[in-house]
Amino acid sequence: MSVLVRLSLANGMRDVGHLLRSTPHLRIKQVLNRETRIEVAARLSGFDASGIDAATPTRMTGGQMSVAGVAFSRRGTLPGRTCPACIGKDLQAFSSERIDLRAYRRGWWQVPSISTCPTHGVGLVAACGGCGHALDERVPVGRCRCGAARLPDTAVARDACRHDAWLLGRLGFAPVIVHRQLDAMPPDVAAELCRILGSSAMDERAGSGRQTDAARLAEARSLGWRILLAGDAELERVLDEIVVRNRSRGSVCNTGYGGLHRFLTLNTDPALEPVRDQVLAHARSNVGLSGARARLFGRAVVDGERLSLTQAAKIVGVAESLLANILVALDPDFQLAPSGPTLLDRVQLLGAKDAVQGTMRSTEMKAVLGFDRHMMGLAIERGSLRCLIPPAPGHFGLVWRNDVGRIARLFDRVPVVPTAGLLAPAPFAKAGGVAGAEVMVGVVEGRLLPAGRRQDVAGFQGLLFDPASASELWPVLRGEMPRRRLAEALGWMPQTISELQRRRLLKAEGFEAVRMDAVKSFRSRYASAEEARGWLESPPRGTGPMHALLRAVCGQPVVTGKGVTAFWPRFSMAAKLRPLMRAGANIHAIGFGSRDYPRNRHS
């Protein structure tokens, strides 16, 4: 109890306010703050002001208090907590006419991180044993407003008081107890760490609310204190027990350690680094597989044990659908189970995990290399960039990190030079009449040498080229032409070139760029309907009649389909059309009627 309260009781006054109002030459408004009250108490009692300051807890805000210069959160701590054994000892040791003044309060009783009295091995009492209401610090210590003077005396095991004894030593109220790890931490942080770790080890949430059992809370704090005192091996064993217990409840991936992981992640105190590193390393080790005998969430996983696709996806850290695609890419014979869970062996899981670690998303690759979608597609087709899963609409691809790193290092080897007079990739490609993807392939394959690169732009987009070399771009690219430009020049459809490449009738190294010598060879062997139309002096109008004529005379085309130009063998086509090449030839002579195509003046 504060000095002013004891003075008011000794003088038969109701409360501190009555004492202050009765003191001459003292205005009540002058003692509203703590500093002034300490000064007044020192003047009235004759005690040293610094001693009163050190012995009286300070409430900094409504939710905090400080003692011995250390701030604690007052969450869950009721004012008026007392130790029944300390009160009984005071009543025996001190003589006074008034029994109320024989017992006095200890400042550390109100420290929220202390729940017991280590000296007597009893729990601190916060409620009356008669009416059950919270004790009031404004009444005589050991008593309640109801008049009862009986406080419940709850014995606590000595081991459950170890943490409180250590904390009292840190605050200067008891002999100092050395702790290897906790001594470097602030007392409030160390107490919270002990509470969370102990409650996790006990598998019981020992919170700090007002309804918490004080004995269980003290037991949890002391258990956490002993675990940390025993060393890293004991903490590792406790963490293993926590995750095994979580898994036995069906929570395969819930290794939250009872709030310990979250507390260490949110709290940035440097003194927590050793414990934080050990817990985070333990968490990482329990979501991976390595070695002949690995741990899976604290449980040993041996060779031959099979896991479900859901468990495996959580271990690898990807979605189930992506894991299934990875397994198919690694083993084309892999199939999902038609009913029930799909089980994976350890070899499949390790292979999928290595594949995820060795690849990156195509979106990440674009940021590193500065490629657009067409460049990436051409690099994959030409073999310059390998991928585990090719990108598709609505689905990102997985590209091997080794290839991305190799190309990135290739671009970085180009020296940084001023940009005056040099061209970026896009205007350089436009000046040479080619696509930007072709310039990229030329650089990667070593057939185009950039003049330099910009320092502020990464990847391919940061390269610079000499404008004079744009005119030499065609020979450098070995006579290749973009597919779209080739289709426009020949009057074909872009789908036609893709279909020819797919059927291997038009040889090309990539789908975006077509070699001109391959086009020349194909055109020497095959002719389209449009080309055959020019052979006839009186050809039918419209594409439909012309194709009908060629089918009747030359048979089915080599390539046909929706949106694809039709081709027939050139020499057999010319031989069969030779009778129709005379002037004024009538196509009705070969059996066409009006229903086959509309009549016109050329028929």
Secondary structure, 3 states (H helix, E strand, C coil): CCHHHHHHHHCCCCCHHHHHHHCCCCCHHHHCCHHHHHHHHHHHHCCCHHHHHHHCCEEEECCEEEECCEEEECCCCCCCCECHHHHHHHHHHCCCCCHHHCCCCCHHHHCCCCCEECCCCEECECECCCCCCECCCCCCCCCCCCCCCCCCCCECCHHHHHHHHHHHHHHCCCCCCCCCCHHHCCHHHHHHHHHHHHHHHHCCCCCCCCCCCHHHHHHHHHHHHHHHHHCHHHHHHHHHHHHHHHHHCCCCCCCCHHHHHHHHHHCCCHHHHHHHHHHHHHHHHCCCCCCCCEEECCEEECCCCCEEHHHHHHHHCCCHHHHHHHHHHHCCCCCCCCCCCCEECHHHHHHHHHHHHCEEEHHHHHHHHCCCHHHHHHHHHCCCCCEEECCECCECCEEEHHHHHHHHHHHHCCCECCCCCCECHHHHHHHHCCCHHHHHHHHHCCCCCCCEECCCCCCHHHEEECHHHHHHHHHHCCCEEEHHHHHHHHCCCHHHHHHHHHCCCCCCCCCCEEEHHHHHHHHHHEEEHHHHHCCCCCCCCCHHHHHHHHHHHHCCCCEEECCEEEEEEHHHHHHHHHHHHCCCCCHHHHCCCCCCCCCCCCC
